[in-house]
Amino acid sequence: MAAWSEQIPLDQITAEARRIRFWRTVLTVLGGLLFGVGWLAAKGCGLVWLGVAWVAAALRIGWQEARRGAARTD
């Protein structure tokens, strides 16, 4: 067990850990979360817009087909 623990560079890990800044890390995580929320919102709005455009196109084509059918029966 002693040989295994001697292979771990504890001094280097400790020095690296001391260089990490708490508030900078918190702000980085918060920024990433906000970016993710914004990305999801953009994708959601895009899907909603596609749905609205699809419904509008379907209504327009249906209206035109109904008018064409009514013109044939008159």
Backbone atoms as SQL, in Angstrom:
CREATE TABLE atoms (id INTEGER PRIMARY KEY, chain TEXT, resi INTEGER, resn TEXT, atom TEXT, x REAL, y REAL, z REAL);
INSERT INTO atoms VALUES
  (1, 'A', 1, 'MET', 'N', 0.828, -1.203, 0.000),
  (2, 'A', 1, 'MET', 'CA', 0.000, 0.000, 0.000),
  (3, 'A', 1, 'MET', 'C', 0.864, 1.255, 0.000),
  (4, 'A', 2, 'ALA', 'N', 1.980, 1.222, 0.646),
  (5, 'A', 2, 'ALA', 'CA', 2.861, 2.386, 0.709),
  (6, 'A', 2, 'ALA', 'C', 3.434, 2.706, -0.658),
  (7, 'A', 3, 'ALA', 'N', 3.757, 1.685, -1.444),
  (8, 'A', 3, 'ALA', 'CA', 4.322, 1.915, -2.779),
  (9, 'A', 3, 'ALA', 'C', 3.297, 2.586, -3.692),
  (10, 'A', 4, 'TRP', 'N', 2.032, 2.217, -3.538),
  (11, 'A', 4, 'TRP', 'CA', 0.976, 2.806, -4.361),
  (12, 'A', 4, 'TRP', 'C', 0.794, 4.281, -4.027),
  (13, 'A', 5, 'SER', 'N', 0.780, 4.622, -2.754),
  (14, 'A', 5, 'SER', 'CA', 0.559, 6.017, -2.360),
  (15, 'A', 5, 'SER', 'C', 1.760, 6.890, -2.660),
  (16, 'A', 6, 'GLU', 'N', 2.930, 6.303, -2.789),
  (17, 'A', 6, 'GLU', 'CA', 4.119, 7.083, -3.130),
  (18, 'A', 6, 'GLU', 'C', 4.121, 7.484, -4.604),
  (19, 'A', 7, 'GLN', 'N', 3.369, 6.793, -5.429),
  (20, 'A', 7, 'GLN', 'CA', 3.311, 7.112, -6.852),
  (21, 'A', 7, 'GLN', 'C', 2.388, 8.294, -7.148),
  (22, 'A', 8, 'ILE', 'N', 1.562, 8.644, -6.214),
  (23, 'A', 8, 'ILE', 'CA', 0.621, 9.754, -6.399),
  (24, 'A', 8, 'ILE', 'C', 1.351, 11.066, -6.088),
  (25, 'A', 9, 'PRO', 'N', 1.351, 12.027, -7.025),
  (26, 'A', 9, 'PRO', 'CA', 2.050, 13.305, -6.797),
  (27, 'A', 9, 'PRO', 'C', 1.208, 14.240, -5.915),
  (28, 'A', 10, 'LEU', 'N', 1.210, 13.998, -4.621),
  (29, 'A', 10, 'LEU', 'CA', 0.368, 14.769, -3.705),
  (30, 'A', 10, 'LEU', 'C', 0.728, 16.246, -3.683),
  (31, 'A', 11, 'ASP', 'N', 1.997, 16.568, -3.737),
  (32, 'A', 11, 'ASP', 'CA', 2.406, 17.980, -3.713),
  (33, 'A', 11, 'ASP', 'C', 1.906, 18.723, -4.955),
  (34, 'A', 12, 'GLN', 'N', 1.986, 18.073, -6.093),
  (35, 'A', 12, 'GLN', 'CA', 1.515, 18.695, -7.337),
  (36, 'A', 12, 'GLN', 'C', -0.007, 18.868, -7.311),
  (37, 'A', 13, 'ILE', 'N', -0.720, 17.867, -6.807),
  (38, 'A', 13, 'ILE', 'CA', -2.184, 17.957, -6.702),
  (39, 'A', 13, 'ILE', 'C', -2.578, 19.064, -5.741),
  (40, 'A', 14, 'THR', 'N', -1.883, 19.162, -4.616),
  (41, 'A', 14, 'THR', 'CA', -2.179, 20.207, -3.627),
  (42, 'A', 14, 'THR', 'C', -1.925, 21.591, -4.214),
  (43, 'A', 15, 'ALA', 'N', -0.815, 21.749, -4.916),
  (44, 'A', 15, 'ALA', 'CA', -0.508, 23.052, -5.526),
  (45, 'A', 15, 'ALA', 'C', -1.554, 23.422, -6.565),
  (46, 'A', 16, 'GLU', 'N', -1.976, 22.446, -7.364),
  (47, 'A', 16, 'GLU', 'CA', -3.007, 22.714, -8.385),
  (48, 'A', 16, 'GLU', 'C', -4.343, 23.068, -7.736),
  (49, 'A', 17, 'ALA', 'N', -4.683, 22.365, -6.669),
  (50, 'A', 17, 'ALA', 'CA', -5.948, 22.632, -5.976),
  (51, 'A', 17, 'ALA', 'C', -5.960, 24.019, -5.347),
  (52, 'A', 18, 'ARG', 'N', -4.818, 24.475, -4.873),
  (53, 'A', 18, 'ARG', 'CA', -4.761, 25.816, -4.272),
  (54, 'A', 18, 'ARG', 'C', -4.905, 26.927, -5.310),
  (55, 'A', 19, 'ARG', 'N', -4.617, 26.627, -6.579),
  (56, 'A', 19, 'ARG', 'CA', -4.748, 27.639, -7.638),
  (57, 'A', 19, 'ARG', 'C', -6.195, 27.830, -8.083),
  (58, 'A', 20, 'ILE', 'N', -7.060, 26.920, -7.742),
  (59, 'A', 20, 'ILE', 'CA', -8.463, 27.031, -8.143),
  (60, 'A', 20, 'ILE', 'C', -9.132, 28.118, -7.312),
  (61, 'A', 21, 'ARG', 'N', -9.838, 29.015, -7.989),
  (62, 'A', 21, 'ARG', 'CA', -10.528, 30.129, -7.316),
  (63, 'A', 21, 'ARG', 'C', -12.012, 29.786, -7.212),
  (64, 'A', 22, 'PHE', 'N', -12.533, 29.824, -5.992),
  (65, 'A', 22, 'PHE', 'CA', -13.911, 29.414, -5.731),
  (66, 'A', 22, 'PHE', 'C', -14.920, 30.238, -6.515),
  (67, 'A', 23, 'TRP', 'N', -14.887, 31.563, -6.392),
  (68, 'A', 23, 'TRP', 'CA', -15.915, 32.399, -7.021),
  (69, 'A', 23, 'TRP', 'C', -15.813, 32.381, -8.537),
  (70, 'A', 24, 'ARG', 'N', -14.606, 32.259, -9.043),
  (71, 'A', 24, 'ARG', 'CA', -14.468, 32.152, -10.498),
  (72, 'A', 24, 'ARG', 'C', -15.092, 30.852, -10.997),
  (73, 'A', 25, 'THR', 'N', -14.902, 29.793, -10.237),
  (74, 'A', 25, 'THR', 'CA', -15.501, 28.506, -10.593),
  (75, 'A', 25, 'THR', 'C', -17.024, 28.585, -10.520),
  (76, 'A', 26, 'VAL', 'N', -17.537, 29.208, -9.473),
  (77, 'A', 26, 'VAL', 'CA', -18.992, 29.357, -9.326),
  (78, 'A', 26, 'VAL', 'C', -19.557, 30.163, -10.489),
  (79, 'A', 27, 'LEU', 'N', -18.904, 31.255, -10.843),
  (80, 'A', 27, 'LEU', 'CA', -19.384, 32.092, -11.945),
  (81, 'A', 27, 'LEU', 'C', -19.290, 31.366, -13.288),
  (82, 'A', 28, 'THR', 'N', -18.266, 30.550, -13.457),
  (83, 'A', 28, 'THR', 'CA', -18.134, 29.771, -14.691),
  (84, 'A', 28, 'THR', 'C', -19.265, 28.758, -14.810),
  (85, 'A', 29, 'VAL', 'N', -19.570, 28.079, -13.714),
  (86, 'A', 29, 'VAL', 'CA', -20.666, 27.100, -13.723),
  (87, 'A', 29, 'VAL', 'C', -21.994, 27.810, -13.966),
  (88, 'A', 30, 'LEU', 'N', -22.205, 28.939, -13.306),
  (89, 'A', 30, 'LEU', 'CA', -23.436, 29.711, -13.490),
  (90, 'A', 30, 'LEU', 'C', -23.567, 30.194, -14.928),
  (91, 'A', 31, 'GLY', 'N', -22.471, 30.679, -15.504),
  (92, 'A', 31, 'GLY', 'CA', -22.496, 31.106, -16.896),
  (93, 'A', 31, 'GLY', 'C', -22.831, 29.954, -17.839),
  (94, 'A', 32, 'GLY', 'N', -22.262, 28.782, -17.555),
  (95, 'A', 32, 'GLY', 'CA', -22.566, 27.610, -18.370),
  (96, 'A', 32, 'GLY', 'C', -24.028, 27.208, -18.272),
  (97, 'A', 33, 'LEU', 'N', -24.570, 27.276, -17.061),
  (98, 'A', 33, 'LEU', 'CA', -25.986, 26.955, -16.879),
  (99, 'A', 33, 'LEU', 'C', -26.882, 27.943, -17.619),
  (100, 'A', 34, 'LEU', 'N', -26.570, 29.216, -17.517),
  (101, 'A', 34, 'LEU', 'CA', -27.375, 30.228, -18.217),
  (102, 'A', 34, 'LEU', 'C', -27.267, 30.076, -19.727),
  (103, 'A', 35, 'PHE', 'N', -26.066, 29.747, -20.213),
  (104, 'A', 35, 'PHE', 'CA', -25.897, 29.499, -21.639),
  (105, 'A', 35, 'PHE', 'C', -26.757, 28.318, -22.067),
  (106, 'A', 36, 'GLY', 'N', -26.754, 27.256, -21.261),
  (107, 'A', 36, 'GLY', 'CA', -27.558, 26.081, -21.576),
  (108, 'A', 36, 'GLY', 'C', -29.046, 26.386, -21.593),
  (109, 'A', 37, 'VAL', 'N', -29.496, 27.179, -20.632),
  (110, 'A', 37, 'VAL', 'CA', -30.908, 27.566, -20.591),
  (111, 'A', 37, 'VAL', 'C', -31.261, 28.400, -21.819),
  (112, 'A', 38, 'GLY', 'N', -30.378, 29.317, -22.184),
  (113, 'A', 38, 'GLY', 'CA', -30.624, 30.131, -23.378),
  (114, 'A', 38, 'GLY', 'C', -30.659, 29.292, -24.637),
  (115, 'A', 39, 'TRP', 'N', -29.768, 28.318, -24.727),
  (116, 'A', 39, 'TRP', 'CA', -29.742, 27.436, -25.890),
  (117, 'A', 39, 'TRP', 'C', -31.030, 26.628, -25.982),
  (118, 'A', 40, 'LEU', 'N', -31.464, 26.086, -24.839),
  (119, 'A', 40, 'LEU', 'CA', -32.718, 25.324, -24.828),
  (120, 'A', 40, 'LEU', 'C', -33.915, 26.210, -25.175),
  (121, 'A', 41, 'ALA', 'N', -33.916, 27.443, -24.672),
  (122, 'A', 41, 'ALA', 'CA', -35.010, 28.365, -24.989),
  (123, 'A', 41, 'ALA', 'C', -35.033, 28.680, -26.485),
  (124, 'A', 42, 'ALA', 'N', -33.860, 28.873, -27.073),
  (125, 'A', 42, 'ALA', 'CA', -33.798, 29.150, -28.514),
  (126, 'A', 42, 'ALA', 'C', -34.315, 27.957, -29.315),
  (127, 'A', 43, 'LYS', 'N', -33.921, 26.756, -28.918),
  (128, 'A', 43, 'LYS', 'CA', -34.409, 25.559, -29.608),
  (129, 'A', 43, 'LYS', 'C', -35.920, 25.415, -29.433),
  (130, 'A', 44, 'GLY', 'N', -36.409, 25.682, -28.229),
  (131, 'A', 44, 'GLY', 'CA', -37.844, 25.591, -27.967),
  (132, 'A', 44, 'GLY', 'C', -38.626, 26.601, -28.786),
  (133, 'A', 45, 'CYS', 'N', -38.121, 27.837, -28.845),
  (134, 'A', 45, 'CYS', 'CA', -38.798, 28.866, -29.647),
  (135, 'A', 45, 'CYS', 'C', -38.773, 28.499, -31.118),
  (136, 'A', 46, 'GLY', 'N', -37.675, 27.911, -31.574),
  (137, 'A', 46, 'GLY', 'CA', -37.594, 27.478, -32.961),
  (138, 'A', 46, 'GLY', 'C', -38.617, 26.406, -33.278),
  (139, 'A', 47, 'LEU', 'N', -38.789, 25.460, -32.355),
  (140, 'A', 47, 'LEU', 'CA', -39.788, 24.414, -32.557),
  (141, 'A', 47, 'LEU', 'C', -41.206, 24.975, -32.526),
  (142, 'A', 48, 'VAL', 'N', -41.454, 25.905, -31.623),
  (143, 'A', 48, 'VAL', 'CA', -42.780, 26.534, -31.560),
  (144, 'A', 48, 'VAL', 'C', -43.048, 27.290, -32.853),
  (145, 'A', 49, 'TRP', 'N', -42.056, 28.043, -33.331),
  (146, 'A', 49, 'TRP', 'CA', -42.230, 28.790, -34.580),
  (147, 'A', 49, 'TRP', 'C', -42.502, 27.844, -35.746),
  (148, 'A', 50, 'LEU', 'N', -41.768, 26.732, -35.807),
  (149, 'A', 50, 'LEU', 'CA', -41.995, 25.764, -36.869),
  (150, 'A', 50, 'LEU', 'C', -43.412, 25.200, -36.787),
  (151, 'A', 51, 'GLY', 'N', -43.884, 24.928, -35.582),
  (152, 'A', 51, 'GLY', 'CA', -45.247, 24.428, -35.412),
  (153, 'A', 51, 'GLY', 'C', -46.284, 25.437, -35.857),
  (154, 'A', 52, 'VAL', 'N', -46.084, 26.703, -35.481),
  (155, 'A', 52, 'VAL', 'CA', -47.024, 27.759, -35.882),
  (156, 'A', 52, 'VAL', 'C', -47.007, 27.937, -37.400),
  (157, 'A', 53, 'ALA', 'N', -45.821, 27.938, -37.988),
  (158, 'A', 53, 'ALA', 'CA', -45.728, 28.092, -39.447),
  (159, 'A', 53, 'ALA', 'C', -46.367, 26.903, -40.162),
  (160, 'A', 54, 'TRP', 'N', -46.172, 25.700, -39.628),
  (161, 'A', 54, 'TRP', 'CA', -46.753, 24.511, -40.234),
  (162, 'A', 54, 'TRP', 'C', -48.278, 24.561, -40.180),
  (163, 'A', 55, 'VAL', 'N', -48.820, 24.962, -39.029),
  (164, 'A', 55, 'VAL', 'CA', -50.277, 25.081, -38.896),
  (165, 'A', 55, 'VAL', 'C', -50.811, 26.144, -39.845),
  (166, 'A', 56, 'ALA', 'N', -50.113, 27.270, -39.935),
  (167, 'A', 56, 'ALA', 'CA', -50.562, 28.340, -40.842),
  (168, 'A', 56, 'ALA', 'C', -50.559, 27.858, -42.295),
  (169, 'A', 57, 'ALA', 'N', -49.510, 27.133, -42.687),
  (170, 'A', 57, 'ALA', 'CA', -49.454, 26.618, -44.056),
  (171, 'A', 57, 'ALA', 'C', -50.563, 25.602, -44.298),
  (172, 'A', 58, 'ALA', 'N', -50.819, 24.743, -43.319),
  (173, 'A', 58, 'ALA', 'CA', -51.885, 23.750, -43.470),
  (174, 'A', 58, 'ALA', 'C', -53.247, 24.436, -43.586),
  (175, 'A', 59, 'LEU', 'N', -53.487, 25.466, -42.795),
  (176, 'A', 59, 'LEU', 'CA', -54.753, 26.203, -42.880),
  (177, 'A', 59, 'LEU', 'C', -54.911, 26.874, -44.244),
  (178, 'A', 60, 'ARG', 'N', -53.827, 27.465, -44.724),
  (179, 'A', 60, 'ARG', 'CA', -53.894, 28.147, -46.017),
  (180, 'A', 60, 'ARG', 'C', -54.189, 27.160, -47.148),
  (181, 'A', 61, 'ILE', 'N', -53.477, 26.032, -47.149),
  (182, 'A', 61, 'ILE', 'CA', -53.699, 25.031, -48.200),
  (183, 'A', 61, 'ILE', 'C', -55.102, 24.439, -48.080),
  (184, 'A', 62, 'GLY', 'N', -55.548, 24.182, -46.858),
  (185, 'A', 62, 'GLY', 'CA', -56.903, 23.673, -46.663),
  (186, 'A', 62, 'GLY', 'C', -57.954, 24.655, -47.130),
  (187, 'A', 63, 'TRP', 'N', -57.741, 25.921, -46.844),
  (188, 'A', 63, 'TRP', 'CA', -58.676, 26.967, -47.287),
  (189, 'A', 63, 'TRP', 'C', -58.730, 27.026, -48.811),
  (190, 'A', 64, 'GLN', 'N', -57.558, 26.967, -49.453),
  (191, 'A', 64, 'GLN', 'CA', -57.511, 27.008, -50.916),
  (192, 'A', 64, 'GLN', 'C', -58.193, 25.783, -51.525),
  (193, 'A', 65, 'GLU', 'N', -57.962, 24.622, -50.960),
  (194, 'A', 65, 'GLU', 'CA', -58.598, 23.401, -51.457),
  (195, 'A', 65, 'GLU', 'C', -60.112, 23.463, -51.279),
  (196, 'A', 66, 'ALA', 'N', -60.569, 24.013, -50.160),
  (197, 'A', 66, 'ALA', 'CA', -62.010, 24.134, -49.929),
  (198, 'A', 66, 'ALA', 'C', -62.637, 25.091, -50.928),
  (199, 'A', 67, 'ARG', 'N', -61.956, 26.195, -51.229),
  (200, 'A', 67, 'ARG', 'CA', -62.478, 27.152, -52.203),
  (201, 'A', 67, 'ARG', 'C', -62.513, 26.543, -53.594),
  (202, 'A', 68, 'ARG', 'N', -61.477, 25.754, -53.911),
  (203, 'A', 68, 'ARG', 'CA', -61.421, 25.097, -55.212),
  (204, 'A', 68, 'ARG', 'C', -62.552, 24.072, -55.339),
  (205, 'A', 69, 'GLY', 'N', -62.807, 23.335, -54.266),
  (206, 'A', 69, 'GLY', 'CA', -63.893, 22.356, -54.273),
  (207, 'A', 69, 'GLY', 'C', -65.259, 23.018, -54.363),
  (208, 'A', 70, 'ALA', 'N', -65.442, 24.159, -53.711),
  (209, 'A', 70, 'ALA', 'CA', -66.700, 24.882, -53.760),
  (210, 'A', 70, 'ALA', 'C', -66.918, 25.476, -55.145),
  (211, 'A', 71, 'ALA', 'N', -65.861, 25.889, -55.819),
  (212, 'A', 71, 'ALA', 'CA', -65.978, 26.457, -57.162),
  (213, 'A', 71, 'ALA', 'C', -66.386, 25.368, -58.160),
  (214, 'A', 72, 'ARG', 'N', -65.962, 24.141, -57.954),
  (215, 'A', 72, 'ARG', 'CA', -66.297, 23.032, -58.862),
  (216, 'A', 72, 'ARG', 'C', -67.757, 22.625, -58.721),
  (217, 'A', 73, 'THR', 'N', -68.302, 22.712, -57.507),
  (218, 'A', 73, 'THR', 'CA', -69.674, 22.273, -57.287),
  (219, 'A', 73, 'THR', 'C', -70.691, 23.343, -57.702),
  (220, 'A', 74, 'ASP', 'N', -70.252, 24.578, -57.828),
  (221, 'A', 74, 'ASP', 'CA', -71.206, 25.649, -58.191),
  (222, 'A', 74, 'ASP', 'C', -71.556, 25.656, -59.636);
